[in-house]
Amino acid sequence: MNDWPEDGGHGRGSANSHSEGARRMRHVQRPQAPQQPPRYDQGYDQDQGYGRNQGYDQGQGYNPNFTQAQGSGYDSGYSSGQVYGGQQGGGPQGGGGRGNVPPPYAPQGPGRPAPDWRKRAKIGSIVLVVGVLAWGIGTYAWASSQMRNEVDLSKVIERPSEGDCTTYLIVGSDSREGMSAEDKKKLHTGSAEGKRTDSMMILASCSSGNTMISLPRDSWVSIPSFVGSESGKQYPARGGSKLNAAYAMDGPELLVRTVEFNTGLRIDHYAEIGFAGFANIVDALGGVELNIEKGFKDKKSGADFAAGEQTLNGEQALAFVRTRYAFAQSDLQRTKNQQKFLSALANQAATPGTILNPFALYPTLGAGLDTLIVDKDMSLYDLGKMFFAMKSVQGGDGKSMNMPLAGGAPQNSLKWDMPKVKQLVEQIRNDEKVTVEADR
């Protein structure tokens, strides 16, 4: 009995009708090789169809080396000299295909990792902080180099003891330094030589509250003995004189000595600005907003103001703080206007919009530091504290007042009310809330 199944007389790998392939016995099972995925890259050529990888050779007919494993990916179990897992198709060794190109469904390598945004934000923040610090340090160093630390308070003799508050003597002088003839005419400053005090005030920066005290330049005071700031000579005390005479005699050092002698309050820092610097700072800020309660005019200062909210430029600001003849109270009203304007100026200068904006900060610092004269121990930090203290006075966290007065004195001067002055000084020295009132 014939156990071989009929196969139509042809083998499975037959390439023509006259060949007979291998037959299989029912009781024989061939070992199965691991299943391999079919290869889709079989060397197909659009011009030639299926090429040599399929076991056919155009023009040659039957290929005896062709096997089912090579043609369809099936491994019959017989080895034709190839090693399992070897190259099965195209490429230099597989005969015409696309080489070792992996199938489209083969596992790909690890993809690009997702960006770590938290890490990037941290690095960006560090870079930003470093940049801001570098800019701040550079600006501080530049501004410090521009300061005119010219007043030597160590030359002042017989000084009062230090108090709990930081005190500043702020002086506006009528210096025309750096002004052209056209500037003097425009700002109505005149052409007087030298310089004199045009305004004086004490600013006490205290934890209990800041206090700004105007000192009328016509105040009747005693000028004590002093050592000349330039000559080094000892000069005897003088009788009663107007306060601004001390500045005219020996400059800032004698003015500080006279204020300390007549008040008993130690002055920690000195700051002085002339006409040109004052106007330039206002213009660098783009003007200062101010509410003028009552309009006034003055030909000598060039003032011509209507009542109401308005923005004053440098020329107008200088006229506002210098006007005295348009008021019945003369110098007393002028000191009120000076306090009001300086507080508004500080309020506008000491803001993030100015401090953090290089296009506003550098022009403002450049305009002010060129003409601002301070003591040798005053740093840019101290100057900043002074401006913020002035700003707080306008904001209600402090008090502005004139030095308490007791009435008239010789040469149309003003006499201080000494009992009130002593009480005021004691409160400032002890960092107590100022309760002393003065006529405004």
NORVEN-V698745 format. One record per backbone hydrogen bond with DSSP energy under -1.0 kcal/mol. CO is the residue of the C=O (numbers start at 1). NH is the residue of the N-H. Records with the same first field share a line. If there is no record, write none. Layout:
CO->NH, NH
This chain:
7->10
11->14
16->19
25->28
40->42
45->49
49->45
51->54
52->55
57->60, 61
63->66
67->71
68->72
83->86
91->95
103->106
115->117
116->120
117->121
118->122
119->123
120->124
121->125
122->126
123->127
124->128
125->129
126->130
127->131
128->132
129->133
130->134
131->135
132->136
133->137
134->138
135->139
136->140
137->141
138->142
139->143
140->144
141->145
147->149
148->150, 374
151->376
152->155
153->156
166->205
167->268, 269
168->203
169->271
170->201
171->273
172->198, 199
175->275
176->179
180->184
181->185
182->186
183->187
184->189
196->174
199->172
200->215
201->170
202->213
203->168
204->211
205->166
210->399
211->204
212->401
213->202
214->403
216->219
217->244
218->414
219->243
221->241
223->238
226->235
228->232
233->228
235->226
241->221
242->245
243->246
244->248
245->249
246->250
247->251
251->255
252->256
253->257
254->258
255->259
256->260
257->261
258->262
259->263
260->264
269->169
270->375
271->171
272->373
273->173
274->278
275->279
276->280
277->281
278->282
279->283
280->284
281->285
282->287
283->286
288->312
290->310
292->308
296->305
298->302, 303
303->298
305->296
308->292
310->290
312->288
313->317
314->318
315->319
316->320
317->321
318->322
319->323
324->327
329->332
330->334
331->335
332->336
333->337
334->338
335->339
336->340
337->341
338->342
339->343
340->344
341->345
342->346
343->347
344->348
345->349
346->350
349->351
351->354, 355
352->356
357->360, 361
358->362
360->364
361->365
362->366
363->367
364->368
365->369
368->372
373->272
374->150, 151
375->378
379->383
380->384
381->385
382->386
383->387
384->388
385->389
386->390
387->391
388->392
389->393
390->394
391->395
392->397
393->396
396->398
397->210
399->212
401->214
404->417
407->415
413->409
414->220
415->406
416->418
417->421
418->422
419->423
420->424
421->425
422->426
423->427
424->428
425->429
426->430
427->432
428->431
429->164
